[in-house]
Amino acid sequence: MEKVDVAIIGGGPGGATLANILASRGVSTALIERQKDFSKEFRGEGLMPSGKAVLEQIGFDLDDVDYRKVEEMNLFYKGQLAANPEIEFLKEGEFRWVSQPQLLEKLIEKASGFDNFIFYRGYKAQDLIYNKDRVDGVVITDGNKEASIKAKVVIGFDGRNSMVRRKLNFEVKEYKLQPDVLWFKIPYPEKFLPGSQAFFSLFPKSFLVAVPVYDQKLQVGWIIPAGSYGELKKKGKEQWIQYIKEKSPSGFADHLQKCLDENSISDPFILKMTLDRVKKWSKKGALLLGDAAHTMNAVGGQGLNIALRDAVVCANHLVPLMDSNPSNSSLDKAFEAIEKERIEEVTKVQEIQSRPPKFIAQNVLMVEIIVPVLKLLFKFNFTDNLRKELIERMSRGFTEVKLKV
Ligand SMILES: Cc1cc2nc3c(=O)[nH]c(=O)nc-3n(C[C@H](O)[C@H](O)[C@H](O)COP(=O)(O)OP(=O)(O)OC[C@H]3O[C@@H](n4cnc5c(N)ncnc54)[C@H](O)[C@@H]3O)c2cc1C
């Protein structure tokens, strides 16, 4: 049986970053990831300055990974440009759409340079191991192969369908009314969006988000009421693309038609958005982090960045403890301190994330009223500071997170 200080379940951005920091500081670390190929898991690729700062602090060379900078953001309503706000961090080229599979491979490659790092690629964590009623390990399987890993600390960095959350029956606070997102990719519309521009387009009861990505494509997410994809699927792709075209600016509608004619629209896939968090992040000696502790929806491109920041705070608390043989109570205290340090930012971001989906899904009339108001807000300077402050916080973080170990 393998014995390590820390077993991390989930080799997403959060788990892979935490493993890097721990292993580089001499903590023996096992990272368990069920996928052999990272491209099999679809996740957020929007790297904010807050997430970028984490990767820079661990000495990761971001230019090693394919990316595309997003330099402008537009808001369309009823096919017309409603706003093109100046967003400093975009203008400064600080928002990147990065290839997640590449980022994760490089993070694993970097961690593999440390002797005390073991990566279980393609192993699924099936169950937790207990000593009396405290978690002290994990059972992993790869097909017929089964292995056990004993660990002083087990961390569930295993995403929105976390096994650790499920097995330990964590109590959850859920934000209801989360819509679904229909994702697809098309070639980047150079004529309609010269340079590298993203946009939002508001429809009645739904909206479109489109972001330029590293493979010269436009990643499109259509945020639709929960459960409505069944109907759309029955109607067929041509029908719902037709609907999007009718509600979109003519330049984009023409581009979509061209993509349809050339058969260059990728197969769409539907994702149920979730927004929730566990009421307490640790239980029976195991700690949840990232989406496992607080599943983020796609609003404001936060989840990836928040997971990276969780990893830093966790490392700051665990590394000094792991130098000695930590008692259970000192570990429990560290878990509580990690939660305490992160909960403020997570709560603030989730409150912000809970608003747009609720609003768009429920109040068609309200959208009619609010868009002209929004246009005015973007036009006049008196809201500048307020808007800048919110954008600053969403892009650079609500609290200070710095690697201290
Ligand atoms: C479609 C989509 C779009 C998004 N867009 C954005 C965006 O633009 N910007 C942004 O910041 N965030 C976005 N998010 C959110 C973001 O992807 C997540 O918040 C972020 O990936 C969380 O990181 P994590 O490391 O906590 O978990 P994850 O990235 O979910 O990683 C968890 C890992 O655990 C592995 N795993 C799960 N169960 C097991 C098990 N039993 N055994 C072993 N391994 C296991 C999974 O395979 C996965 O690799 C988006 C999410 C989705 C789904």
The ligand as an SDF file (V2000), in Angstrom:
LIG
                    3D

 53 58  0  0  0  0  0  0  0  0999 V2000
  -18.5180   24.0650  -19.6450 C   0  0  0  0  0  0  0  0  0  0  0  0
  -17.8540   24.8580  -18.5710 C   0  0  0  0  0  0  0  0  0  0  0  0
  -17.4160   26.1360  -18.8280 C   0  0  0  0  0  0  0  0  0  0  0  0
  -16.8000   26.8690  -17.8590 C   0  0  0  0  0  0  0  0  0  0  0  0
  -16.2950   28.1080  -18.1460 N   0  0  0  0  0  0  0  0  0  0  0  0
  -15.4580   28.7160  -17.2610 C   0  0  0  0  0  0  0  0  0  0  0  0
  -14.6620   29.8400  -17.6200 C   0  0  0  0  0  0  0  0  0  0  0  0
  -14.7050   30.3460  -18.7250 O   0  0  0  0  0  0  0  0  0  0  0  0
  -13.8160   30.3580  -16.6990 N   0  0  0  0  0  0  0  0  0  0  0  0
  -13.7030   29.8110  -15.4640 C   0  0  0  0  0  0  0  0  0  0  0  0
  -12.9090   30.3210  -14.6580 O   0  0  0  0  0  0  0  0  0  0  0  0
  -14.4150   28.7330  -15.0980 N   0  0  0  0  0  0  0  0  0  0  0  0
  -15.2810   28.1620  -15.9570 C   0  0  0  0  0  0  0  0  0  0  0  0
  -15.9460   27.0120  -15.6100 N   0  0  0  0  0  0  0  0  0  0  0  0
  -15.7640   26.4470  -14.2860 C   0  0  0  0  0  0  0  0  0  0  0  0
  -14.4190   25.7460  -14.1760 C   0  0  0  0  0  0  0  0  0  0  0  0
  -14.2400   24.8210  -15.2230 O   0  0  0  0  0  0  0  0  0  0  0  0
  -14.3420   25.0320  -12.8630 C   0  0  0  0  0  0  0  0  0  0  0  0
  -14.7690   25.8910  -11.8370 O   0  0  0  0  0  0  0  0  0  0  0  0
  -12.9020   24.5870  -12.6030 C   0  0  0  0  0  0  0  0  0  0  0  0
  -12.4790   23.6910  -13.5930 O   0  0  0  0  0  0  0  0  0  0  0  0
  -12.8190   23.9370  -11.2380 C   0  0  0  0  0  0  0  0  0  0  0  0
  -11.5500   23.3650  -11.0830 O   0  0  0  0  0  0  0  0  0  0  0  0
  -11.3330   22.1310  -10.1350 P   0  0  0  0  0  0  0  0  0  0  0  0
   -9.8840   21.7950  -10.2380 O   0  0  0  0  0  0  0  0  0  0  0  0
  -11.9370   22.4090   -8.8220 O   0  0  0  0  0  0  0  0  0  0  0  0
  -12.2500   20.9670  -10.7420 O   0  0  0  0  0  0  0  0  0  0  0  0
  -12.3250   20.3400  -12.2000 P   0  0  0  0  0  0  0  0  0  0  0  0
  -11.7070   21.1940  -13.2180 O   0  0  0  0  0  0  0  0  0  0  0  0
  -13.7360   19.9260  -12.3800 O   0  0  0  0  0  0  0  0  0  0  0  0
  -11.4210   19.0570  -12.0690 O   0  0  0  0  0  0  0  0  0  0  0  0
  -11.8240   17.9440  -11.3200 C   0  0  0  0  0  0  0  0  0  0  0  0
  -11.0510   16.7390  -11.8240 C   0  0  0  0  0  0  0  0  0  0  0  0
  -11.3480   15.6380  -10.9930 O   0  0  0  0  0  0  0  0  0  0  0  0
  -11.4340   14.4800  -11.7890 C   0  0  0  0  0  0  0  0  0  0  0  0
  -12.2550   13.5160  -11.0390 N   0  0  0  0  0  0  0  0  0  0  0  0
  -13.5530   13.6190  -10.7280 C   0  0  0  0  0  0  0  0  0  0  0  0
  -13.9530   12.5590  -10.0130 N   0  0  0  0  0  0  0  0  0  0  0  0
  -12.8590   11.7690   -9.8650 C   0  0  0  0  0  0  0  0  0  0  0  0
  -12.6200   10.5320   -9.2230 C   0  0  0  0  0  0  0  0  0  0  0  0
  -13.5980    9.8760   -8.5520 N   0  0  0  0  0  0  0  0  0  0  0  0
  -11.3880    9.9750   -9.2710 N   0  0  0  0  0  0  0  0  0  0  0  0
  -10.3820   10.6300   -9.9290 C   0  0  0  0  0  0  0  0  0  0  0  0
  -10.5500   11.8070  -10.5590 N   0  0  0  0  0  0  0  0  0  0  0  0
  -11.7700   12.3730  -10.5220 C   0  0  0  0  0  0  0  0  0  0  0  0
  -12.0710   14.9650  -13.0720 C   0  0  0  0  0  0  0  0  0  0  0  0
  -11.7950   14.1060  -14.1570 O   0  0  0  0  0  0  0  0  0  0  0  0
  -11.4290   16.3430  -13.2280 C   0  0  0  0  0  0  0  0  0  0  0  0
  -10.2730   16.3020  -14.0290 O   0  0  0  0  0  0  0  0  0  0  0  0
  -16.6350   26.3030  -16.5710 C   0  0  0  0  0  0  0  0  0  0  0  0
  -17.0950   25.0120  -16.2850 C   0  0  0  0  0  0  0  0  0  0  0  0
  -17.6850   24.2800  -17.2870 C   0  0  0  0  0  0  0  0  0  0  0  0
  -18.1250   22.8630  -16.9560 C   0  0  0  0  0  0  0  0  0  0  0  0
  1  2  1  0
  2  3  1  0
  2 52  2  0
  3  4  2  0
  4  5  1  0
  4 50  1  0
  5  6  2  0
  6  7  1  0
  6 13  1  0
  7  8  2  0
  7  9  1  0
  9 10  1  0
 10 11  2  0
 10 12  1  0
 12 13  2  0
 13 14  1  0
 14 15  1  0
 14 50  1  0
 15 16  1  0
 16 17  1  0
 16 18  1  0
 18 19  1  0
 18 20  1  0
 20 21  1  0
 20 22  1  0
 22 23  1  0
 23 24  1  0
 24 25  2  0
 24 26  1  0
 24 27  1  0
 27 28  1  0
 28 29  2  0
 28 30  1  0
 28 31  1  0
 31 32  1  0
 32 33  1  0
 33 34  1  0
 33 48  1  0
 34 35  1  0
 35 36  1  0
 35 46  1  0
 36 37  1  0
 36 45  1  0
 37 38  2  0
 38 39  1  0
 39 40  1  0
 39 45  2  0
 40 41  1  0
 40 42  2  0
 42 43  1  0
 43 44  2  0
 44 45  1  0
 46 47  1  0
 46 48  1  0
 48 49  1  0
 50 51  2  0
 51 52  1  0
 52 53  1  0
M  END
$$$$
